[in-house]
């Protein structure tokens, strides 16, 4: 697998941070409006209102910008799920699973065109980012907690936790990438909940 491109340096001042955000947002808008074919560092600089040198000051190439977009999306999802788990932690496992799946799907439905293009650009240019599985670990820990209080829930081995978390996130990601109509179908959420509940009680 090709090694993902990284940012050259992190912004340390508010002005620098604003420049980086402008560059990343410009890339997102170009992806959304013109697709990956229209994404070049020159166009990103023009759309962001900065010089091409400013782009290269922080990013070695467009792949690094897209990777930053991907990581921002992932962090936003993690924050959404963390809040959902905190809000519903005291409820029975079925209710927590339903709320968590609903939060995942709701986030996927919002701005799906941008998320789809980011996912496609990553797949085409640099492959999948394999860092930062905090969200997967968080879900695994949640299932482990269920098993302590609900005898119908089996404790999951690391392999089993890997399978179910990737099944959930992978299914939602593919629905975004394929722009599938099923993402808007309430049955989609219900089937994901059925998948999780069936798996952890098998």
For each residue, the residues with C-beta under 8 A, 3 or more apart:
1: 127 128 130
2: 126 127
3:
4: 63 64 67 126 127 129
5: 59 60 61 63 64 67 126
6: 60 64 67
7: 10 20 58 59 64 68
8: 56 57 58 59 60 64
9: 57 58
10: 7
11: 16 17 19 20 58
12: 16
13: 16 17
14: 17 18
15: 18 19
16: 11 12 13 19 20 58
17: 11 13 14 20 21
18: 14 15 21 22
19: 11 15 16 22 23 48 50 54 58
20: 7 11 16 17 23 24 58 68
21: 17 18 24 25
22: 18 19 25 26 48 49 50
23: 19 20 26 27 44 45 48 50 54 55 58 59 65
24: 20 21 27 28 65 68 69 72
25: 21 22 28 29 48
26: 22 23 29 30 44 45 47 48
27: 23 24 30 31 39 44 47 62 65 66 69
28: 24 25 31 32 69 114 118
29: 25 26 32 33 47
30: 26 27 33 34 38 39 43 44 47
31: 27 28 34 35 36 38 39 66 69 114 117 118 121
32: 28 29 113 114 117
33: 29 30 38
34: 30 31 37 38 39
35: 31 38 39 117
36: 31 39 117 120 121 124 125
37: 34
38: 30 31 33 34 35 43
39: 27 30 31 34 35 36 43 44 62 66 121
40: 43 44 62
41: 44 45 52 55 56 59 61 62 65
42: 45 46 52
43: 30 38 39 40 46 47
44: 23 26 27 30 39 40 41 47 48 55 62 65
45: 23 26 41 42 48 50 51 52 54 55
46: 42 43 49
47: 26 27 29 30 43 44
48: 19 22 23 25 26 44 45 55
49: 22 46
50: 19 22 23 45 54 55
51: 45 54 55
52: 41 42 45 55 56
53: 56 57
54: 19 23 45 50 51 57 58
55: 23 41 44 45 48 50 51 52 58 59 65
56: 8 41 52 53 59 60
57: 8 9 53 54
58: 7 8 9 11 16 19 20 23 54 55
59: 5 7 8 23 41 55 56 62 64 65 68
60: 5 6 8 56 64
61: 5 41 64 65
62: 27 39 40 41 44 59 65 66 125
63: 4 5 66 67 125 126
64: 4 5 6 7 8 59 60 61 67 68
65: 23 24 27 41 44 55 59 61 62 68 69
66: 27 31 39 62 63 69 70 118 121 122 125 126
67: 4 5 6 63 64 70 71 122 126 129
68: 7 20 24 59 64 65 71 72
69: 24 27 28 31 65 66 72 73 118
70: 66 67 73 74 118 119 122 129
71: 67 68 74 75 129 132
72: 24 68 69 75 76
73: 69 70 76 77 115 118
74: 70 71 77 78 129 132 135
75: 71 72 78 79
76: 72 73 79 80 107
77: 73 74 80 81 104 107 135
78: 74 75 81 82 134 135 138
79: 75 76 82 83
80: 76 77 83 84 103 107
81: 77 78 84 85 100 103 104 135 138 139
82: 78 79 85 86 138
83: 79 80 86 87
84: 80 81 87 88 99 100 103
85: 81 82 88 89 96 100 138 142
86: 82 83 89
87: 83 84 99
88: 84 85 91 95 96 99 100
89: 85 86 96
90:
91: 88 95 96 99
92: 95 96 150
93: 96 97 146 149 150 153 200
94: 97 98 193 197
95: 88 91 92 98 99
96: 85 88 89 91 92 93 99 100 142 146
97: 93 94 100 101 193 196 197
98: 94 95 101 102 189 193
99: 84 87 88 91 95 96 102 103
100: 81 84 85 88 96 97 103 104 139 142
101: 97 98 104 105 168 189 192 193 196
102: 98 99 105 106 189
103: 80 81 84 99 100 106 107
104: 77 81 100 101 107 108 168 169 172 192
105: 101 102 108 109 172 183 188 189 192
106: 102 103 109 110
107: 76 77 80 103 104 110
108: 104 105 112 115 172 175 176 183
109: 105 106 112 183 184
110: 106 107
111: 114 115
112: 108 109 115 116 176 179 183
113: 32 116 117
114: 28 31 32 111 117 118
115: 73 108 111 112 118 119 176
116: 112 113 119 120 176 177 179
117: 31 32 35 36 113 114 120 121
118: 28 31 66 69 70 73 114 115 121 122
119: 70 115 116 122 123 173 176 177
120: 36 116 117 123 124 177
121: 31 36 39 66 117 118 124 125
122: 66 67 70 118 119 125 126 127 128 129
123: 119 120 127 128 177
124: 36 120 121
125: 36 62 63 66 121 122
126: 2 4 5 63 66 67 122 129
127: 1 2 4 122 123
128: 1 122 123
129: 4 67 70 71 74 122 126 132
130: 1
131:
132: 71 74 129 135
133: 136 137
134: 78 137 138
135: 74 77 78 81 132 138 139 165 169
136: 133 139 140 161 162 165 166 169
137: 133 134 140 141
138: 78 81 82 85 134 135 141 142
139: 81 100 135 136 142 143 161 164 165 168
140: 136 137 143 144 156 158 161 162 165
141: 137 138 144 145
142: 85 96 100 138 139 145 146
143: 139 140 146 147 153 156 161 164 200
144: 140 141 147 148 155 156 161
145: 141 142 148 149
146: 93 96 142 143 149 150 153 200
147: 143 144 150 153 154 155 156 200
148: 144 145
149: 93 145 146
150: 92 93 146 147 153
151:
152: 201
153: 93 143 146 147 150 200 201
154: 147 200 201 202
155: 144 147
156: 140 143 144 147 160 161 164 200
157: 160 161
158: 140 161 162
159: 162 163
160: 156 157 163 164 199
161: 136 139 140 143 144 156 157 158 164 165
162: 136 140 158 159 165 166
163: 159 160 166 167 199
164: 139 143 156 160 161 167 168 195 196 199 200
165: 135 136 139 140 161 162 168 169
166: 136 162 163 169 170
167: 163 164 170 171 195 199
168: 101 104 139 164 165 171 172 192 195 196
169: 104 135 136 165 166 172 173
170: 166 167 173 174
171: 167 168 174 175 192
172: 104 105 108 168 169 175 176 183 192
173: 119 169 170 176 177
174: 170 171 177 178 180
175: 108 171 172 178 180 182 183 188
176: 108 112 115 116 119 172 173 179 183
177: 116 119 120 123 173 174
178: 174 175
179: 112 116 176
180: 174 175 183
181: 184 185
182: 175 185 187 188
183: 105 108 109 112 172 175 176 180 188
184: 109 181 188
185: 181 182 188
186: 189 190
187: 182 190 191
188: 105 175 182 183 184 185 191 192
189: 98 101 102 105 186 192 193
190: 186 187 193 194
191: 187 188 194 195
192: 101 104 105 168 171 172 188 189 195 196
193: 94 97 98 101 189 190 196 197
194: 190 191 197 198
195: 164 167 168 191 192 198 199
196: 97 101 164 168 192 193 199 200
197: 94 97 193 194 200 201
198: 194 195 201 202
199: 160 163 164 167 195 196 202
200: 93 143 146 147 153 154 156 164 196 197
201: 152 153 154 197 198
202: 154 198 199
